[in-house]
Amino acid sequence: MALIHRATISPTKAELLGGWVPAQPWGATEVELVGAYRFDDPDGEVGIETHVLAAAGGQLLHAPLTYRGAPLAGAEPFLICTMEHSVLGRRWIYDATGDPVYADVLASVLLAGVVQAAEHVEGADAPREPTVRVTGSATGASEVPPLDGVVASSDGAATVMTCGDLRIVVRRRLDADASPADHESTLTGTWSGVEQPVLLAYVA
């Protein structure tokens, strides 16, 4: 379960993504938030939220983030910014593809059937509907191999996360050319105006 506080944050997510995304090899300008989905950290320490963005010209982009209450040692190249949160205090925001907690969780989604987090807004009686619905192809029959850290490299279309013997591709530029049927272990998503599942990540 993802608990969402009724809080003021600075910078806002739109502001931090608008400043960071254009500088990435897969990035584009004038990005706007389309929707987001979340996964649970089993230890309850790290927030995991992934944004779908629309850029100038209609290009759709895919940006996973992690939110931490303290700096992640050795992950300085993946630090986007610090955020002031009116409830949780200072938060360190990372490109999730360089965060080992995200690697563990995404591997569990792709291979072991872990599902997206239910989103509970503080004080609300029922979960809110996520703006992006994601589905993993795993049936739960596959085991997640031990992950030996994470090494991430990006190009103009994707980020490859190498975690020991496991390689996960996180698609950054979302288009209709990539078919989920071409891969055995996939994560796909739909959102408002998009009914055909879009390939978001897969095991290479």
Secondary structure, DSSP 8 states (H G I E B T S, - for coil): -EEE----EES-HHHHHHHHGGGSTT--SS-EEEEEEEE--TTS-SEEEEEEEE-GGG-EEEEEEEEESS--TT-GGGEEEEEEETTTEEEEEEEGGG-HHHHHHHHHHHHH------EEETT-SS-B--SEEEEE---S-S--------EEEE-SSEEEEEETTEEEEEESEE-TT--GGG-SSEEEEEETTEEEEEEEEEE-
